[in-house]
Amino acid sequence: MHTPPHIQGWCPGAWQPMASGDGLVLRVRPPLGRLTVAQARRLARLAWVHGNGALELSSRANVQLRGIAPGRHAAVLRALAAVGLLDADAGRERRRNLVIDPLCRPQESVHALGQALQQALDAAEDLAGLPAKFGWSVEGAPGRLAGVSADIRLQRTATGWLVQPDGRNHALAVADADQAVAAGLALARWFADQASLRRAQGLRPGRMAAVAAQLQPPPGLDWVETETSAHGEGPAPGAVPGLGWLLGAPLGRLPAVALARLVRALPEQAFLRVTPWRMLLVEDAGAGAALPRWWAAAGLDNAADLITHAHDPRLRVSACTGAPGCTQALGPTQALALELAPQVPHGAHLHVTGCAKGCARQAPATVVLRAEGEAEGEGPVYSVVRHGRAGDRAQEQRTLASVRDNPGLLFSKE
């Protein structure tokens, strides 16, 4: 029996960081998921000067700083505000929990709709009752962000937009961006009322999927049936022709010095998109077969800190912060995941988690190693979950020493 973790029910922001084992965890939500070179440079410096020297790319396309001393929080906020990376207050920051399709192209009008939704959420103080984790996604095509958690999805189609609440295989079909934003806000207001009722009854507000079956379409709109998109691991690193270059961060962690070197090599007018696949997309309309001029200067010819090709075994592993950085973790995770990466077969995925919450990965993995603390005289112990999630029932337990001695056994039963 694994130790039940404590569920916080909220995620850190810039205004409201979360205390952890290595200091404050602060999460930055780049507007529309894009960073200028100046903003990326500032984040790298903040991680180096005030944090633990690394940045983390989250599954909601945010940038996370760790290890910040409480006494330095105010200085970090001032630095973020100076480059346009801080909302006016905590309420606006919490409402602006949206993931913008990083692979969108100009003709899909995703950024225009995202901007309109962002402005509407900024002014929508009547949505203060939404749960802290309530989120949105804006996609240039249905299914492109299928693996990203979202309570409301706005998806571009050939004839307009679909507005789909999580938990239903139906959506509202609208003709333009203004109607899409209005329909999305109507669904969010309905759910905010539901959340308030549940709180009044002493219950957790929950998420949209739990109550979506009760939803009625707003006046003048009807439900249309939609197809369920398959969840994938996301795109591979490398060139996205006509759009840019995808660069992966091993386990989502990017040393501040590596980011600083990258942005130093880029033209000052360049943009970087933060993706929910723990990658950065360097915008470049000329991306294709030939490497860009800045590639070598960015240190990407032989990059240990960034993943540049689809065959890198580090793409086949994931891990949460683990011990000692996370106070709830029952064992170390990240070094073990990277150590085992070369042993993970092609097409398989290994997730190493410090507890049963699954913060770093919600999707199932081929094998999950879940830390369970230490056994007397044997060191750290891990439960083995096959084809499941962090909190699922384990099939066996193994010591850290046995995992290291025979890593191939983890996948021999597949």
FENPEDA-V285758 format. One record per backbone hydrogen bond with DSSP energy under -1.0 kcal/mol. NH is the residue of the N-H (numbers start at 1). CO is the residue of the C=O. Records with the same first field share a line. If there is no record, write none. Layout:
NH: CO, CO
//
This chain:
13: 16
18: 25
20: 23
21: 325
23: 20
24: 68
25: 18
26: 65
28: 63
33: 30
34: 31
35: 272
40: 36
41: 37
42: 38
43: 39
44: 40
45: 41
46: 42
47: 43
48: 44
49: 45
50: 46
51: 46
52: 66
53: 47
55: 254
56: 64
57: 252
58: 62
61: 58
63: 28
64: 56
65: 26
68: 24
72: 69
73: 70
76: 72
77: 73
78: 74
79: 75
80: 76
81: 77
82: 78
83: 80
84: 81
85: 80
93: 89
94: 90
95: 91
96: 92
97: 95
98: 96
99: 136
101: 138
104: 101
108: 105
109: 106
113: 109
114: 110
115: 111
116: 112
117: 113
118: 114
119: 115
120: 116
121: 117
122: 118
123: 119
125: 123
127: 124
128: 125
130: 127
134: 131
136: 97
137: 152
138: 99
139: 154
144: 141
146: 143
148: 145
151: 135
152: 135
153: 164
154: 137
155: 162
156: 139
157: 160
161: 174
162: 155
163: 172
164: 153
166: 151
168: 165
171: 224
172: 163
174: 161
180: 176
181: 177
182: 178
183: 179
184: 180
185: 181
186: 182
187: 183
188: 184
189: 185
190: 186
191: 187
192: 188
193: 189
194: 190
195: 191
196: 192
197: 193
198: 194
199: 195
200: 196
202: 199
203: 198
210: 207
211: 208
212: 208
214: 211
215: 212
221: 218
224: 171
226: 169
238: 246
240: 244
242: 287
243: 240
244: 240
245: 282
246: 238
247: 280
248: 307
249: 278
252: 249
253: 250
254: 55
256: 53
259: 255
260: 256
261: 257
262: 258
263: 259
264: 260
265: 261
266: 262
270: 267
272: 35
273: 281
274: 33
275: 279
280: 247
281: 273
282: 245
283: 271
284: 243
287: 284
295: 292
298: 294
299: 296
300: 295
307: 248
312: 309
315: 312
316: 313
317: 314
318: 350
320: 352
323: 331
326: 322
330: 354
337: 333
338: 334
339: 335
340: 336
341: 337
343: 340
344: 341
348: 345
350: 316
351: 367
352: 318
353: 369
365: 388
367: 349
368: 385
369: 351
370: 383
371: 353
372: 381
375: 379
378: 375
379: 375
381: 373
382: 398
383: 370
384: 396
385: 368
387: 366
388: 365
392: 389
395: 384
396: 384
398: 382
400: 380
403: 399
404: 400
405: 401
406: 402
409: 406
410: 407
411: 408
414: 411
//
